[in-house]
Amino acid sequence: MMDLWERLEKDNRSQPRGDVEQRRLHVLNQEAPRIWNQISKFIGNTHLAQLGFRNVDDQIPLDQLLIQNAETLIPTTIKECSHGEVVDDRPIYWGRLLTQYLFSWCNRRLVPRTVRTDLCSIHEITSRRYANKAARTAPFKVPRVILTAFDPFLLNTNIEQSNPSASIALTLTEIYQDSVPIEVFIFPVRYRDFNKGIVEQFLKPRFETDPLFVLTLSMGRDDFELERFVGRRRSSRALDNLDYSPVRDGRNPPSLTKSPEFLEFTLPTETFADVRGPWKTLDNRKVATKNRGEFEPLSLKELEGEVCIRGSGGGFLSNEIAYRTRLLQLQMNKSFPLGHLHVPRISKFLPSEMWKMVRQSAKILDRLLEYCRRSESRQP
């Protein structure tokens, strides 16, 4: 595996291959050896480094080999890259990129570019989903918890950046391994994928089966914040992981056309009123509109006629996933609890700090589970 990478580095030293995300692998290799060794071990174990030397009569087709790799990426990372029972999300992100990078490079003369692109797309989608044992063994129509999270970002300034949302979501699936069916979907920090409808592609089939609740998570500010009023517009100048932002010259482009400026979550906030932990758990109502600037509305009705600049969840992809999931729920006429939770931001993956976040998140999860059970018992 290392021999292959050294050869690739030598061949591509003047102009590294791959897209913006994949080119950061060269920085990771130099500046984060611990993460690099973790993902190298995984790639080596699944024989992806040998893909370029496959024979025509090989028994396993390339698409099946990539699917097998994708299906084992998260479980292997959970098993091998946990620290004090807290899952490290970074090897998942980098392992996905390295797999696709090596696959494309090894097969550049054997497989047409369009076919390689399609095969990498299959790997991409497959490797972003994970279900715990309770969800895997339960019939598909059995209600389950849906958690979503995000890849690491801000990697141009900190190549070792983690996204605690993914670490928390995956660790919770392990905590509730045998008791509560939980499915996790980890989303890319890329506007391009959101424009193509990745949120709706992943979640519409799950919404059809009426999950117990849906909680979208992302890294945010200083505390745990439940984002009440999410907006349809993009207003953050932060770059995504492809170094792109649609926000230029003061424009606040909508993420979707012909949809309301603001939507409100369906979480039972009274359930979280007394959740205690190292961080506050806040019901955040703060928004910004074109006419009124920044303020805290008491109801969705107060936002009628306003043009969104920023939702409670901000103006980046974290706010957008909250908006898209709520809009999808309305379009499907579903009523399960749904909302977005911003977890405290971090710059370093510290297992002891992460474990505190997991414990506080588990309290929120427990309250939602209790609320769902009470609601179910009241039904005729």
N, C-alpha and C positions, 0 to 999 in steps of 0.2 A: 504493500500500500504506500509506504513512504517512498519507495523507489519510483513508483509511478508518479507521485506528486512532484518529486524532485525533477523528474524528466519533464513533466508538464511545465514546471516553473522555468526550467532552462529554456524550453522551446518558446515560451510566451513572455519572457522577461521584459521585452521592449513594449509589448502591447497585450496585457492579460485578456483572455477571452471571457465571454459571459456578459450578462447584463450588470447593472449597477450593484445589485445585491450580491451576485456571485463574485464580482471582482473584489468584494471585501474579504473573501476567503483568504486572499493573499496577505491581508493585514492580520487576520485572525491567526494564521499560521505563524506569523512573526511575533505577535504581541500577546497572544493568549494560549500558550502551549498546553495548559491543562484542558481547556475545552477542545482544542485541536486533537489531543490524544484520545479524548473520549469519542469524538465522532469518527476518527480514523479507525478505531477499534471496531466500531459498529459497521462501517462501510467494508472493512476488510473481512469481517465475519460473514457478511452477506454476499461476498464475491462480486460486488459491483465493480471492483477494480479490474476484474477480468473480462468485463463485457466486451471490450474491444477485440478480444482474442477468441471469441466464440466461433464454433464451426457451423456451417450451414445446416447440418443435420442434428444440431443440438435439440434435445427433447423439450426443453422449457422455452416457450416463445418469450420474446423480450417483454411484451406487455405483462405476462404473468410473473416474470421475474421482478419487474418494477412494482407490481401490486403486492407481491410477497414482501418486498423490502418496505413498502409504505405501511403495510399492516403491522409490521413488527417494530417500526421506528419508535412510536410512543411507548408501547409496553417495555421494550428493551431499555429505553431511557429511564423509565420509572424504576426499573429493577436495578440498573447500574449507576444511575446518576442522581440518587436521592441522598440528602444530607440531613441526618436526624429525622428521617421520614418526611422531609419536605422535598418535593420534586423540583429539580433544576430544569427550567424550560429551555435554556439556551442550547444544549446539545440537540434538542428536537429541531429548532429553527435551523441551526448550522448543518445538522446532519441531512436535512431535506435539501438544502442548497448544494452541499457537496455531492450528494447522490446524483442530482440532475446535472451538475457541472461535469462530473466524471463520465456519466453516461453519454452526454452529448459529445464530449471530447474523444472518448474511446471509439465511438461509432461514427465519427464524422465522415469517414470514407466508406462505411458499410451501409449506412441507413440514410435515406434522403432527409433533408432538413425538416420538411413538413411532417414527416412521420416521427422524427425525434421530438418535435414540438408537441405533437399529439400525445406521445407516450409520456413525456414529462408532465403534461397536463393531468393525465390519469394518476400519475404518482402524486402530484400536488394535491389533488382533491382527496385522494384516499388517505394520505398521511395527515390530514387535518382533523380527522374524526377519531373519537375514542369513547368507548362505553365500558363501564365497570362490570363486574361479574353479574351483579343483580340485573343490569340492563341487558347483557348478552344472553342470559338464560331465560329472561321473561319473554312471553309472546310480544310481538311488535306492538299490538294494540293496548298493552298494559301501560297505564299512565306512568310517565317518568319525568324526572327533573332535567331540564335543558340548561346548561351553562355554556356561555361563549366567552372567549378570551382573545387576546391578540398576541402577535409576534413581538419580540423586542423591537424597539426603534431608538432613535437618537444615536445610531451606531457610528455616525461620522465623527462624533466627539468622544464616544466611549464604546469601544469595540466589545467590551465585556458586559454591556448593558443587558439586564434581565427585564422581563415584563412580569411583575408579580401576579397579574391577572391569570396568566396561564399556569404559573406555579400553584396558585391557590386553587384554581378549578381542578387541576389534575390531582392535587393532594387530597382534596375533598372526595373525589371519586374513589380514592383508595380508603379513606376513612369509612366511607359508607359502602364499601365493596360488596358486602353480603346482605345489606339491609334495604337500601334505597336505590332503585334504578336511576343512574345518572349518565347522561351523555354529554360529552364536551366537544365543542367545535372551536378550533383555534383559527382566527381569521388573519389574513395578511394585512399589513399596514401599507396598502397600495390602493390609491384611488381607482386605478384601472380595473381591478377586480370588482370593486363596488359598482362601478359603472356597468359592468357586465352582469350584475345581478347575483353575485356569489352568496349574499345573505339570503335572498329569496330561494335560491337553488338548494342551499343546505336545509333551510328551516321550514319551508312550506310543507314537505312531507311529514315533518314532526308535528307541526301545528295541526295537521289533519287528524292526528290521533289524540288531541286534547291532553297535552302534558300537564303535570301537576302545577308547575309554574316554570317561567323562563326568566333567567337572570343573566343579563349581559354584563360582563366585567371588563374593566380596562384600568390602566394606571392613570391616576389623576393628580390631585393636589396634596393637601396635608392630612386629610382625614378620610374616613369612609363617607361617601356622599351618594345618596339616592337621588338621581336626577329627575325631578318631577316633570318639567315642561321642556320637551326636546324639540329642536327646530329643524326646518328643512334645508337651511342654507349652510354653505361652507364659508367660514370666515377666518379660520386660523391660517397664518402664513407658514406654519410648520411644514417641513418637507416630509413626504412619505418615504418609504424605504427605497424608492426609485429616484429619490431626489427631485420629486415633482410636487407642486402645489397649484391648484386651479385658482387660487386667490391672488389677484394682481390688480394694481392701480385702484384699490379701494372697492373692487367688485366683490359681492358676496353671492356667488352663483348657487342656485338651488341644486340639491342632490337629486331631486326628482321633480318632474313637471306635473302640473295639475293636481297638486296635493296641498293640504292645509299648511299654513306657516308654522303652526305649533300643534303638538299633540301632548297628551298627559298620560303618564304611566298608570297601571292598574294595580300597583302594589298596595297592600294594607299597611300604611305607614304607622298606624297606631300600634301595630305588632312590634315595631322596633324601638318604641319610645324609650324603653329602659334597658336597651342593650348596652353593656358596659365593657370597656376594654382600654388598652393604651391610647386608642384614638376615639374621637367623637364619631357618632353615627348620625349624620345630618340628613334632613329632608330639604334638599337644596331647590329653591324656587327661583333663584336669580336668573334673569334673562336680559337680553339687550335687543331693543327694536329701533327701527329707523327714526320714529317720531319721539319716543320717550327715553331713549338711551337705556341705561341699566336700571332695573328695578326688580321688585319681588312681587309678582301678582299673586292674589289669593286664590284665583280660579282660572280655568281655561277661558271662561267667558270674558274675563278682563283683557284677554289677548285678541279678541275678535277685531279684525280690521287692522291689526298691527303687521308690519313687515319685519320679519325676523332678521336680526344680525347674528345673534348668538343664543343658542338654547341653554337650558340649565346645565347640559353636559358639555358646553363649549361649542366650538365650530370646527372640530376635527373629526376623524373617523369614529371616535368613541361616541360622540353625539349622534353621528349618522347611523351607526348600527342600532342605537336606541330608537331613532326615528323610524328606520326601515322596519324593524321588528314590530313596533306598535302599529304602523300603517298596515303591514301584512295581516296582523291580527284583526284589525277593523275590516279589512277587505274580505277576510274569511269568516267574519261574524263569530269570532271566538271570544271567550270572556275569562280565561284563566289569568291568574296574576302574572304580570309581566313588567319589567322595568330594568333600569341600568344602575349598576353600582360602580362608582369610581373608588378604587382602593388607593391607599397612600403611595406616593411616588418614591422610588428608590434609585440609587445610582450604583449600588453594590449589592450582590447577592450574598446576604448574611443569613445563614440558616436560622440562627436564633431569632432575628427580627422577623423573618418570613414565617416562622412558626407562630409568632404572636399574631400576625395577620391572618393566618389560617384559622386559629382558634376564634378570633373575633368574627371571621366570615362564617364559621360553623354555627355560631350563635344565631346569625341572621338566617342561615339555612334552616336551622331547627325551628325558628319562629315561623318561617314560611310553611314548613311541613306541618307544624301544629295547626296553623290557620287552615290549611287545606283539609286536614282531617276533621276539624270542627265543621267546616263548610259542608263536607261530604255527609257528616252525621245528621245535619239539619235538613238534608234533602229528603223529600217524601219517598 
